[in-house]
Amino acid sequence: MTMRDATIFTGSTGRTLAATAELLHADILGSTEEMVREIQDRIPGYASTADEQEARMLRWGVDLALRRYTELLDQHIHPRAHDTRGKAADWREIYRTVGANEMRAGRSLDALHAAVRICARVANRRLGALRERHALPPDAVAWLAEAIFDNADEIAEATAEGYAQAQATEAGELARRRRRLLDLLIADPAPSERALAAAATAAGWRMPRRVAAVAVAAGSPAQPPMLPPEILAAFDHVPPCLIVPDPDGRARVRALVNGLGGHHAAVGLPVAPADAGKSLRWARLALDLAARKRIPRDRVIWCGDHLATLVLFQDEALLAALAERRLAPLATLREDKRRLLAETLLAWLTLNMNANAVAAHLHVHPQTVRHRLRALTDLFGAQLRDPRLRLELEIALRSLDSSR
């Protein structure tokens, strides 16, 4: 203890240091009820005492702060007897835990910080009254008045740290759960409805009636788009993908298109959640076909607009085998003639075998069409009269037409 400490606490009244400290201790520890009452009167969030657990927690919090004030008093009186380094860390950790608990309870820090400020004001008010009641000189307890508000700031800072840490932890855990849900939705084989429901509950995601998967082209802008929170996203997949709940609504479609920004993407067909993997497979096929110029490369490709082409290319090896077999009569022709006859045959099959309609479609004279049709009849013979074979011919020709 320094000579200055002794002078401050003894003062002109002749009190001993121990007697002054005892007065301060008693007043600090006796202010719990007043602080609790004022907090309940002034802060709506603490007004109700019906919840005994909440009331006990409020009293515990006030007692915690008051014990901290008495510790500050003891440290000031006996500075050499107190190693404050470890204790300061302990107190901050307690306050961080309090802040984290507020976040987990779904409350903001506003009420807690308001309560801390009320405690500081009550403590300072009582300290002034005690000084006047016992005729202490103004500087006898001035240091403690300053310490009260410093401590309030320290409590607020530590609780804010704990709150932020808990927020970050919860956000990270929620992101991991949402990612696990997305992986489960697109898994092969498809998950059970029970597994999906459990994963959705854990991720805080309302299970929709239908979903659509979105495949995002790998060459799209590196910055992930801003999307509504209910859309699940995995931009580290190759290619990146999204799961859009209830995709049939116009508002949801508009939000999706606007949110994708400059990203090139394909939207799969709406399906039940357990079939999201199929929707994603179709979307990825659409992206691939667009890259190969077999369907238009719109910024956002809707699989529903290209169903026939997607069906054709589900098994390209089988499609190639069909085209090779059914279009074999054209294989011996020169490229230019083969292209003209294939174009004419596809138009003829598509337009109900009407030569005049074919001529108008191809912008050629009807006689030219008839001449080509005679050549096709010589090449294909009975195949052109068989409905089943005509269907296979059209499929084979469409596979060639979509590749141009």
C-alpha positions, 0 to 999 in steps of 0.5 A: 500500500502506498502513502497516497492510498492510505491518505485517500482512504483515511482522509480528513475524518480519521477513518482507518483504511480497513473501516472505509473498505468495509463501508464500501464492501457492505454498500456494494453488496447491499445494492443487489435488490435496488439494481434488480428492481430498477432493471425490471422497472425500466427494461421491458425484457426483464419486467416479468418475474413469472419465469423463475429461471429468468429471475434467478439469472437476472439476480445472478448477473447483478451479483456477478457484476457486484462481485467484480466491483468488490474485487476491484476494491480489494485490488486497489487496497492491496495491489501486491496481494492480487495478481489480476492477470489471470482473474481478468481473463476469467472475468472476461470469459464469464462475460463472453459466456453470458453474451453467447447465451443471450445469442443462443436464447434468441435475444439481442444484446440491447437489453443486457447492455441497458441492464449493465448501464443501469447497474453502473448508474445505481452503483455510482448513485449509491457511492455518492450517497455513501460518501455524503452519509459518512462525510468522506472527502470527494477524492476518497472514492473517486477512483471507484466511481471511475472503475464502476463505469470502466467495468461496465464498458468491459462487461459490454465489450466482453458480452459483445465478443461472446455474442459475435463468437456464438453467432459465427459458430452458429452460422458456420454450423448452420451452413454445414447443415445446409450443405449436408442437406444439399448433398443428401438431396442430390445423392445417388441413390436417392435418400429416404424421405425420413432422412431428408426430413431429418436433415431439413429440420437440422438445417432449419429448411422448410421441406417444400413439395417440389424442388428444381436443381440448378447447374451453374456453368464453371466459366461463370463469374467467380463471385457467388450470386446473391440469392434468397436464403431458402435457396441451397447453394454449393459453389464448390461443386463442379459444376456449382449447383443450387436447389430451389424450393417451390420453383413453380411460383413466378416470384421464385423464378424471378428471384432466381433469374435476378439473383443469378446475375451474370452466371450462366445456368440451367434450371432442371425440371421441378420434382419431388425433393427425393428426386432432386438428383434427377433434376440436377442431372438434366440441368447439367445435360442442358449446360453440356448441350448448350456448350456443344450448340445443340440447344441455344446458349441462353443465360438461363436455360430452362430444361422444360423448354428443351424436353425433346432434345434432352430426351434424345441425348440421355444416351448419346451412344444409343442415339448414335447407333440409331442414327448410324443404322437408320441413316445408313442410306445417306452415308455414301452420298457427298456431304452437300447432297447428304445435308440437303436430303436429310434436311428435306426428309426431316421437314417432310416427316415433321410437316405431315408429309406435305410437299408444298408445306416442305417447299415453303418451309425450306424456301424452295420450289415444290418441284425441287422438293418432289425431286428430292423426295423421289431420291429419298424413296429410292434410298430408303424404300419401305422405311418411309411407309412404316410408321415405327421406322419413320419415328426412328428416322425423325429421331435420328435426323433430329439428332443431326439437326440439333448438332448443326 
